[in-house]
């Protein structure tokens, strides 16, 4: 079992040298979200980072003060965008039949073509960083992609199999299109053991809370497990994968992580690790800074490979 190695924690630069994230009602393709770019210290040849959030969170998941992937990307000189997925924030709402993982991946794959035209500028390509259900969507995009200049994918909080009790719980959800998750439930399932996060969490995370889409919850515990290996086998770009050892939403051990990595048969490079003493929302834990710096470093490496 490998712990996240030591990493340089990049603190956000002062506002005079960094353009803070901006929220847009229409970031691209009828999707709300946020974006940020470095003003004076952009790295030549840096990729465009696309952050895709998980279920029951908006794009603010990646922009909570003190835990912000946006701030770290900007501090390093990388441009970054983060859409609210369909059905989240002010984004377009898809019909239930298209709100599962495959339906959202199909919509986002087309939408990211417009995003590339709007935000790609002089970037050599894009790297997707995604979490949880967003990670399953990102991996599906990578598997199906034929048009995007995709350089790599970095994911966390996704696996091959979910515990039986969550399958049963999700299958018994109310028949509404959206599902409300209480703060108490999220504090339990999204976080690891005491001591793995600081005193401001889980409270600070709730600013990013949202209702979740029933269709995607059913799919992540149902259809995804049946097709995950096929999806992974079609991905032909480098993959960075981190899974928390105390993730309650997935069956987790070193063998599961190894199997996940071995399923990426077409990826030219795979960096997969099980991470000690942390929970599902790794970004909100003590290891969050190290995780994000590693993901951004991976993105830079993809751009020069």
C-alpha distance (Angstrom), angle and dihedral (degrees) to the residues before:
residue distance angle dihedral
X1 . . .
X2 3.79 . .
X3 3.78 124.8 .
X4 3.76 122.4 -148.0
X5 3.75 104.7 -87.2
X6 3.75 125.4 -125.5
X7 3.77 111.7 -70.8
X8 3.77 136.5 -179.6
X9 3.79 109.1 -102.5
X10 3.78 107.3 -136.7
X11 3.78 111.2 -149.5
X12 3.80 117.8 -153.6
X13 3.78 114.0 -94.4
X14 3.78 121.1 -119.9
X15 3.78 116.3 -83.5
X16 3.81 91.7 -106.8
X17 3.80 91.3 69.5
X18 3.79 100.8 29.0
X19 3.75 131.3 59.2
X20 3.81 105.8 -138.8
X21 3.77 120.8 -135.1
X22 3.77 117.2 -75.9
X23 3.80 126.0 -151.3
X24 3.79 119.4 -134.9
X25 3.79 128.3 -169.2
X26 3.81 87.6 -149.0
X27 3.78 108.7 27.6
X28 3.81 89.4 162.9
X29 3.81 138.5 -38.4
X30 3.82 95.9 11.8
X31 3.80 91.5 -53.2
X32 3.79 122.0 127.1
X33 3.79 119.3 -147.4
X34 3.77 145.3 112.7
X35 3.77 140.5 -78.1
X36 3.79 138.5 -171.3
X37 3.79 135.6 -174.3
X38 3.79 133.6 -176.1
X39 3.78 113.2 -108.4
X40 3.78 106.9 -157.9
X41 3.79 106.7 7.5
X42 3.80 107.5 46.3
X43 3.78 112.5 155.7
X44 3.83 111.3 -118.5
X45 3.77 108.9 -118.2
X46 3.81 94.3 15.2
X47 3.80 115.4 154.6
X48 3.78 124.6 -119.7
X49 3.82 108.4 -104.1
X50 3.81 116.2 -141.9
X51 3.82 114.0 -165.6
X52 3.81 116.4 -159.0
X53 3.81 116.0 -168.5
X54 3.78 128.0 -144.8
X55 3.78 133.1 -119.8
X56 3.82 121.7 -55.2
X57 3.83 92.1 17.4
X58 3.80 133.9 87.2
X59 3.79 125.4 -139.8
X60 3.80 86.5 -80.3
X61 3.81 86.0 81.4
X62 3.80 85.4 84.9
X63 3.80 94.7 43.0
X64 3.82 107.4 50.5
X65 3.80 109.0 137.5
X66 3.79 110.6 -97.5
X67 3.82 91.8 15.1
X68 3.79 99.6 54.5
X69 3.79 121.1 143.0
X70 3.80 85.4 -171.9
X71 3.80 92.4 59.1
X72 3.80 92.5 46.8
X73 3.80 93.3 47.3
X74 3.80 91.3 49.7
X75 3.81 91.9 46.4
X76 3.80 88.5 54.4
X77 3.80 92.9 46.8
X78 3.81 98.6 -107.4
X79 3.82 123.3 136.2
X80 3.79 113.3 -129.3
X81 3.80 137.5 -173.8
X82 3.79 128.5 -174.0
X83 3.79 120.2 -170.1
X84 3.76 125.1 -160.4
X85 3.78 101.7 -118.9
X86 3.83 118.2 -119.9
X87 3.79 108.8 -68.9
X88 3.82 93.5 25.1
X89 3.80 130.9 97.2
X90 3.79 111.0 -18.8
X91 3.80 93.2 -32.0
X92 3.77 126.9 127.3
X93 3.79 115.5 -80.3
X94 3.78 117.0 -131.2
X95 3.78 123.7 -152.3
X96 3.80 113.9 -93.5
X97 3.80 93.0 -103.8
X98 3.82 89.9 60.8
X99 3.80 97.0 40.1
X100 3.79 96.4 83.4
X101 3.81 122.5 96.9
X102 3.80 95.7 -86.3
X103 3.80 94.0 45.4
X104 3.79 93.1 50.5
X105 3.80 91.5 44.9
X106 3.80 90.0 53.7
X107 3.82 91.3 50.4
X108 3.80 94.4 45.3
X109 3.79 93.6 45.6
X110 3.80 89.4 59.7
X111 3.81 92.9 39.0
X112 3.80 92.5 53.1
X113 3.79 89.3 60.5
X114 3.81 87.3 65.5
X115 3.80 91.0 42.1
X116 3.79 89.4 55.5
X117 3.81 91.0 53.3
X118 3.82 91.7 49.1
X119 3.80 101.5 40.2
X120 3.80 107.8 15.9
X121 3.81 95.2 85.9
X122 3.82 107.2 152.5
X123 3.81 95.4 -14.3
X124 3.82 115.9 129.3
X125 3.80 90.7 -137.3
X126 3.79 143.5 -47.7
X127 3.81 135.3 -80.5
X128 3.79 120.5 -158.0
X129 3.81 119.8 -142.0
X130 3.79 111.4 -169.4
X131 3.79 142.8 168.2
X132 3.81 135.3 -147.8
X133 3.83 113.3 -39.2
X134 3.78 85.9 3.7
X135 3.80 87.1 57.7
X136 3.81 91.5 54.0
X137 3.81 88.2 49.9
X138 3.81 91.8 47.9
X139 3.81 91.9 49.9
X140 3.81 89.8 49.8
X141 3.81 89.8 50.9
X142 3.80 89.9 51.0
X143 3.80 91.5 49.1
X144 3.80 93.8 49.5
X145 3.80 98.3 37.4
X146 3.79 119.1 124.3
X147 3.80 100.7 146.6
X148 3.82 111.9 37.0
X149 3.82 122.0 88.9
X150 3.80 88.8 -123.6
X151 3.80 113.7 174.3
X152 3.81 101.1 176.9
X153 3.80 148.4 -29.7
X154 3.83 128.3 -125.7
X155 3.81 115.7 -167.4
X156 3.80 139.7 174.2
X157 3.79 135.7 175.7
X158 3.81 96.5 37.9
X159 3.79 131.0 105.1
X160 3.77 145.5 159.5
X161 3.82 102.2 -94.6
X162 3.80 137.0 27.0
X163 3.84 125.9 -148.2
X164 3.81 114.0 -93.2
X165 3.81 94.0 -119.5
X166 3.80 91.4 59.7
X167 3.79 91.0 48.7
X168 3.80 88.7 54.6
X169 3.82 93.3 43.8
X170 3.79 94.6 50.2
X171 3.82 92.3 45.0
X172 3.82 88.8 56.0
X173 3.80 95.1 52.3
X174 3.82 118.1 128.9
X175 3.79 114.2 -84.9
X176 3.81 93.0 -111.0
X177 3.81 123.0 117.2
X178 3.80 92.7 -119.8
X179 3.79 130.2 40.3
X180 3.80 128.1 -151.9
X181 3.80 116.0 -138.3
X182 3.77 116.1 -160.5
X183 3.79 120.8 -126.9
X184 3.80 88.6 -120.3
X185 3.81 92.2 56.7
X186 3.79 92.3 47.3
X187 3.80 92.3 47.5
X188 3.80 87.2 56.7
X189 3.81 103.7 42.6
X190 3.81 101.2 30.7
X191 3.80 97.7 50.8
X192 3.78 136.1 64.0
X193 3.81 130.3 -136.1
X194 3.78 123.8 -45.1
X195 3.76 109.9 -78.8
X196 3.81 93.9 33.4
X197 3.81 90.2 92.1
X198 3.80 134.0 35.3
X199 3.81 128.9 -105.9
X200 3.82 95.3 -93.4
X201 3.79 90.3 62.5
X202 2.99 140.2 115.8
X203 3.84 87.5 18.2
X204 3.81 94.8 58.5
X205 3.80 91.3 55.0
X206 3.79 94.3 61.4
X207 3.80 93.5 78.6
X208 3.82 85.9 74.6
X209 3.83 94.5 49.1
X210 3.78 122.0 125.6
X211 3.75 140.2 161.4
X212 3.81 113.2 -85.9
X213 3.79 129.9 -128.6
X214 3.78 112.7 -107.6
X215 3.81 92.1 -147.9
X216 3.80 93.5 58.1
X217 3.81 93.2 45.3
X218 3.79 90.8 53.6
X219 3.79 91.3 46.0
X220 3.80 96.8 49.8
X221 3.85 91.1 55.8
X222 3.78 94.3 36.6
X223 3.78 124.6 25.0
X224 3.82 96.3 21.8
X225 3.80 94.7 63.2
X226 3.80 90.0 53.1
X227 3.79 96.2 50.9
X228 3.83 103.5 27.6
X229 3.80 95.9 100.6
X230 3.80 91.7 48.6
X231 3.81 90.6 50.0
X232 3.79 92.6 48.0
X233 3.78 92.0 48.7
X234 3.81 91.8 58.8
X235 3.81 96.2 54.6
X236 3.80 110.9 108.4
X237 3.83 100.8 179.6
X238 3.83 129.6 78.7
X239 3.81 115.3 -78.4
X240 3.81 129.2 -152.7
X241 3.82 111.8 -163.0
X242 3.79 130.9 -176.2
X243 3.80 125.5 174.7
X244 3.81 125.7 -174.5
X245 3.78 117.1 -124.4
X246 3.84 90.7 -142.1
X247 3.81 95.5 46.8
X248 3.81 104.9 138.8
X249 3.81 94.9 -168.5
X250 3.82 95.5 63.1
X251 3.77 138.2 45.3
X252 3.79 98.9 -107.6
X253 3.78 135.1 -169.1
X254 3.79 136.9 115.2
X255 3.79 91.7 -87.4
X256 3.82 91.6 56.8
X257 3.80 91.0 51.1
X258 3.81 90.9 47.5
X259 3.80 91.4 50.2
X260 3.80 90.6 48.9
X261 3.80 90.5 52.7
X262 3.80 93.3 44.9
X263 3.80 90.4 53.7
X264 3.83 89.2 63.1
X265 3.80 90.5 83.6
X266 3.82 96.5 153.4
X267 3.82 98.3 43.1
X268 3.82 111.5 107.3
X269 3.82 91.7 -145.6
X270 3.80 132.9 18.6
X271 3.81 126.5 -172.4
X272 3.82 107.6 -174.7
X273 3.80 127.6 167.8
X274 3.77 140.3 165.2
X275 3.79 108.1 -132.3
X276 3.80 121.3 -140.9
X277 3.80 126.3 -127.4
X278 3.79 101.5 1.6
X279 3.80 139.8 107.1
X280 3.79 139.9 -129.7
X281 3.82 97.6 -75.3
X282 3.80 93.8 54.3
X283 3.82 91.8 171.5
X284 3.82 89.2 67.8
X285 3.81 94.8 50.7
X286 3.79 132.8 81.7
X287 3.79 89.2 -93.1
X288 3.81 91.1 54.4
X289 3.80 96.5 97.1
X290 3.81 92.0 49.2
X291 3.80 90.8 47.1
X292 3.80 93.5 51.3
X293 3.80 94.8 45.6
X294 3.80 89.3 50.1
X295 3.81 91.3 49.6
X296 3.81 92.4 49.3
X297 3.80 90.9 46.4
X298 3.79 88.5 51.5
X299 3.81 88.9 52.0
X300 3.81 91.7 52.5
X301 3.78 90.5 48.0
X302 3.81 90.4 52.1
X303 3.80 90.0 53.8
X304 3.81 94.0 56.4
X305 3.80 99.4 35.8
